[in-house]
Structure formats: structure tokens, C-alpha cells
Amino acid sequence: MISVHNLLPLIMVCALLLGAGCLQAQETGGSAGPTPPTGHAAMQNALGNVTGGIQSTLDRLDSTLSLASRTLGTTGISGAGADEVLSGVANSHPAIINVITYDQNGTVVAAEPDSAKILIGQNLRKYDIVKKTLATRQPQMSDLLSLAEGGDGAVLAHPVFSPGKQFLGVVSSGISPYALVTPIANQVMENTPYTYMVAQTNGRILYDPDPQEVGKETFNETLFADFPGIIELARHYSGNRTGYDTYSFYSSGFGKVVSKETFWDTVGLHGTEWRVLVISEV
């Protein structure tokens, strides 16, 4: 028979083991979460955040214009009802420059905001996107172009059909890519050491933290003539939807020349693509 005196050491050992187990459980339960990514993984993670934000915004703009096209099918593409629809679209996002409707001949019949009403009565068939949307009667998005009212913008267009499926014309919105991208990139740049650039597949720059570079055409720009790596990078991202490259160029603000590396990905609508690049100094 085991005496109480013999049990005491065993009880003490069990208590110590249980205490150690509880302490270990507490330490495990209070441990930090996953280690944040570093190096290339961190760059790609940041790129995903910016790319996701831009694509989400483009999708919302597209959905807004699509809804407007369906509503205009009922109200008609001109008159008070149409003006109300266009005004709602124009005020839906700060990147929207104008919203217009034009008839089957390409003549503008309604426009918002007030600054765009000078377009009413103008024929826009000289623009490729107008000709293409009228011909295909399908949604389209253009590259950056000179807008009829002045300034540059990308154009998003949706055909308008009546409830009886009669083609009435087109509702079209001028969009500032720079205004669209800036708040998204700024938010991510607050928490990372990277910069970002957005460009068309032809190398024209839509967004860059250095405003002097916005609108420049990489393949025809004298600023890049002394930096063959920039031209090679543009060739690479023009032909590839995703990728990685290195090059040399000025640091932000056109300071000293530094080595840089970049990953890129793609956003877009209706067959028109933008390349989004995350950039880090090496």
C-alpha cells in the first residue's frame, strides 16, 4: 500500500508539469502573428494591393456607366432625364472628367458637368473609340487621348439600347488615370518604401510620383535617351502582362542616378490594358 508520504513527491512533480504546460500554452497563445514578408515578397505583396485597388476602381466606374446606359435606354439619350443620369455619373468619382451621350452619327446630344456642355452639337467621329463603339455596339475603353473639351483622359464608352433593343447611341465618360491612381498609390506608399508607376502597353506613362513624367511616351522621350535600361524595360512590360526587371534612372525628384528593380502586373477593361509597376531602389 502506497503511503501519503510517498505520494507527495509525485503530486509535486505533476503540479510542476501542469504548471509548465499552462505557461507554455499561455506563451503560445500570446505569440505574434505571421512574420511580414520582406524583399521581393514584400514588393509583390504591395504590388498586389495597388493593382487590386486600381482594378476595383475601374470595375466600379464601368459598372456605373453600364447602369447609366440601361437607364438612358428608358429616359432617352437627351433631355432632362438624360441630364440627371449623366450628372449622377459625373459626381460618382473624382477621376471622372465628363460624361456625354452621342447619337448614331457621333454627334453629342447631352453632357455633364456644365463645363462639358460646350461639346453638345459637336461630332466626334474622328475619334477611334467613337467609331469603334458605334461600329461594334460593345463597351470600350481607349488609351489616353486629347479630349474634345481640352486636356487628356482615357475614355470609357457603353452603347445605349431601348427596352425594345433599338440602338440609340452611346454614353461615354472621360477619365483621368492620374486622378484615379493617385489616392490608391499614396495610401500604399505611406506604409512601404516603394514607388509605383502605371503605363499603357505602348509605353505612355499614366501615373508616376514625379509629375514631370506623366504623359511622356517612353519610346519617343528624350528624357530617357541616356537610359537604355528604361527603353528595354518598356519593351518588356509592353509585351508581357507580368514580369520583373532591373534598370538605372534618377531617384524620386530627379536626384542622383540609382539602380532600381521592378515587378509589374496588369489591370484593364474591355481589352485595353495598363501595366502597374512597383519600384524599389537596389
N, C-alpha and C positions, 0 to 999 in steps of 0.2 A: 504493500500500500504506500502511495506517494504522500509524504507529509507536506504541510503548508510551507514549511521552511524550504523544502526542495522546489516548490512551485514558484516561489518569489523571484528567483533569478530568471526563470523562463518568462514570467509575466513582464519583467522589466525589459527583457530583450524584445518581446513582441511590441511593447509600447514604443520602444525606440524605433523599431522598424516601421510601425504605423506612422509615427511622427515624421520620419524621413520621407515616407510615401506621401503624406499630406503636404509636406513642404515642397516636394518635387512637383506635385500636382499644381500647387499654387504658383510655383515658378513657371511651369509650362503654360498655365492659363494666362499668366500676365506677360508672356513673351511678345515681342514686337511682331508685326505682320511681315509679309514677304519683302525682301530687300529690293528697293527701287532699281530699275535697270540702269546700266551705265554704258558708256561708249556707244558703239553702233546700235545696240539695242535701244538705248535711250533716244537716240536720234530717230530711229524708226517709229518708236512709240509717239514722239512729238509730231512726226510727220502724219501719223495716222489721225491724231487729234485735229490737226489743221485740215487735212483732206476731208475728214468726216464732217467738219463744220462747214466747209465750203460746199460740199455736195448736198448736204442737208438744206442749206440756204437756196441753192439753185433749184432743188426739188420743190421747195415751198413756193418760190417765185413762179415756177412752171405750173404748179397746181393752182395757184391764184389766178393765173392768166387762163388756164383751162376752164376754170369755173366761170370766169368772166365771159369766155366765148360762148358757153352754154346759155348764160343769162342773156347775152346780147342776141342770141338766136330768137329769143322771145320778145325782147324790147325793140329789136332793130338796131342797126349799127350807127344811127344818128338820132338826134333829138334829145329831149330832157332825160328820158330813161337811160339812154346810152351814156350821156354825160355823167349821170350818177354812178353808173357801173365803173366808168373809167376813173372817176375821182376816187372811188374806193380803192382801186388797184394802185393808183398813183401815191396814195397815202399809206400803203401797206408796208413799205420798206424804204429806208433812206437811200438805198442804192438805185432806186427807180428814178430815171430822169424824166421820162414822159410815157404816156400811154395814148395810142391813137387807134382809130379804125380807118380802113380804106376799103373802097368798093372793088368790084371785079376788074376794074380798069386800073387800079392802083392809085386812085385819087382819094386823098384824105377827106373824111366827112365828119370826124369828131376828134377832139384832142383834149387832153388834160395833162398838167395843170394849166393855168391861164397863160403861162409863158410859152406853152406849146401850141396855143390856138392859132399862131401865125402859120402853122402848117396846113390848116384847113383850106382845101381847094388846090393844094399842090399835088402834082402827080409824081409818084415815087418809083415808077417802073425802071428807072435807071439803076436802082439798087438790086444786086443779085438776089438778096434774100427775099425781096418783094416778088421778083419774077419767079423764084423757086417756089415760094409759098402759094402763089396764085396758080402755078402750073401743077404742083403735086397735091395741093389742098391737104397738106400734112404739117404738123408742128415743126418749126425750125429754130435754130439758134445760129447767129452769124459770128464771125470773128469781129474784132474791134474794127469799127469803121467811123468815118466822119458823118455825124448826124446832120440831117437837113436843117435843123434849127441851130446848128453850131455845136462844137465840142465833139468828143469821141465817146463811143459807147458800143457795147455789144447789143444786138437786137434779138429779142425773143418774140416769136410770132405763132399764133394759133388761128386756124380757119374758123369761120363762123357759119353755122348751118341753122336754118329754120327748123322748127319741130317737124316739118314735112320733108326734111333732108335737102332743101334747096340751099345752094351755096350763096351766101350773102356777101361775103368779103372776108376781111382779116382783122383781128385785133393784135396789136403789136406794141411791145414795150422796149424802150431804150434803157439799158442797164449800165451802170458804172462798175466794171470789175474791181477797180481800186477801192471804191467805197464799200463794195461787198466783202472784199477780203480783209481790209484793214482791221476792223474790230476783232475778227477771228484770230488773225496773226498776232495782234497786240496782246490779246488775252493769254495766248500760249507763250509768247516771248517773255511775259512777266515772270514765268516760273522756269525758264530754261535759258541756257547760254547761246541758243541758236538763232539764226535769222532765216527768213523764208522768201521765196520768190515764186511768182506764178507767171507762166508764159504760154503763148499759143504754140502749136506744133510747128509754126513757121519761124519761131524764134522771137516774135514780138513780145516784149515784156508788159504784162498787165498789172503786176504789183511788185514792188521792191521797197524795202525800208528807206532807200535813198531815192527820193522823188525824181532826181535828175535822170534816173534810168528808166522810169516808167514811160512806156510808149515807144521806146527805142527798138529798132529792128536789128537783132544781133548780127545777122549775116551782112548787113549793109551799114553798120555803125562804126565810124572812125574811132570812137572811144575804145572799142575792143580790138582794133587793128594790131596793137602791140601785145595782145594776149591770145596767142593761138589756142591755148587751152580752153578759153571761153567759146571759141568757134567750134572746137571739137566737142565740147560738152553739149552745145546746142544741136549739133548733128546727132549726137547720141540720144538726147531726150526727144528729138523730133521723130525719130524712128522707133522708139521703144516706150511703151506705156509705163514701165517701171525700170529702175536701174540705179547704179552707183558710179560716181566718177570723182576725179580729183582735178584741180586746176589752180592757177595763181591769179589773183586780182587784188584790187585795193581792199583794205579793211573798210568797215562801215564808215561813211562820211568821207570817203576818198582819201584815207590816210596812207600809211605805208603799204607796199605790196606784200601780201602774205599768201601762204599756201592754204587751200581750202579743200574740203571734201563735201560731197552732197549725195543724198538719196532723193529719188523722186518717185511720185505716183501720179495718178490721173483722175481728174473729175471731168464731168461734161454733161451735155444734154443734146439729144437728137442728132448724134453723130459728130458734134463739134466738141473737141477735147481741149482741156487746159492741163498743162503739166504743173504740178506743185512740188517745189524743191525745198528741203530742209538743208541748211548750210552751216558748217562749223569750221572754224579756223583750226588747222592742224598744229 
